[in-house]
């Protein structure tokens, strides 16, 4: 290979999205069985504004960029994966769906755990320790997240999405091992990957326990909730740096242990893909390698 690059991506509806810093490829299996591929150039804002590329800042910026790219990729794949006779999803419909989804996530993983913890605290059950308060709040968030993933993983459409997630990881692992991208080769590799977004979320959940501890707990519930919202940014920035370091020093015992919970969770969010799903992942990875001019 002429140069070394880091590639990543996500599963989309009946397909896989693969990206680098400057290029993006989305491959989707259409209802007629054919694979359609979209290629796009990316312009990271950190290249225009250097400050956005600084450690602890870059994670926040990249998270926002990935979120926007991911939403657009899901919208594209959703429309490509449906029959021509079916009505396509409009941008307005997508925004309403996302608004509801983010609202539900905020309610389930932020509002509810804090409400339960605050209720227990007010009853005097856990004393006045800020450490114990935030530990209970954090463990409730983690428990609800795992339970939520377990529940949705049983849905047919989500299971297929998780299979494409597995196909994406297998293809990336095969590429990073320097092996030829064939279904036979890819099948041998793991569905788990240390740079996965699932691992990032798990790191966020743990880091939040520490960062949220700086806020006083003997205040009104609503004030406590509001004061925590801006702290989501440093939580994201620190978590991103930990994820990067855990991938860079994966053979180090400390960083290896930090990545373990996220890898365990990926056993739920990734499923073993079939040959056709692997073929879609191959198209996406080959597409990105062509854009990056890697043979």
Beta strands, then each sheet from edge to edge (+ up, - down):
strand 1: 8-12
strand 2: 15-19
strand 3: 23-29
strand 4: 35-41
sheet 1: 1+ 2- 3+ 4-
end
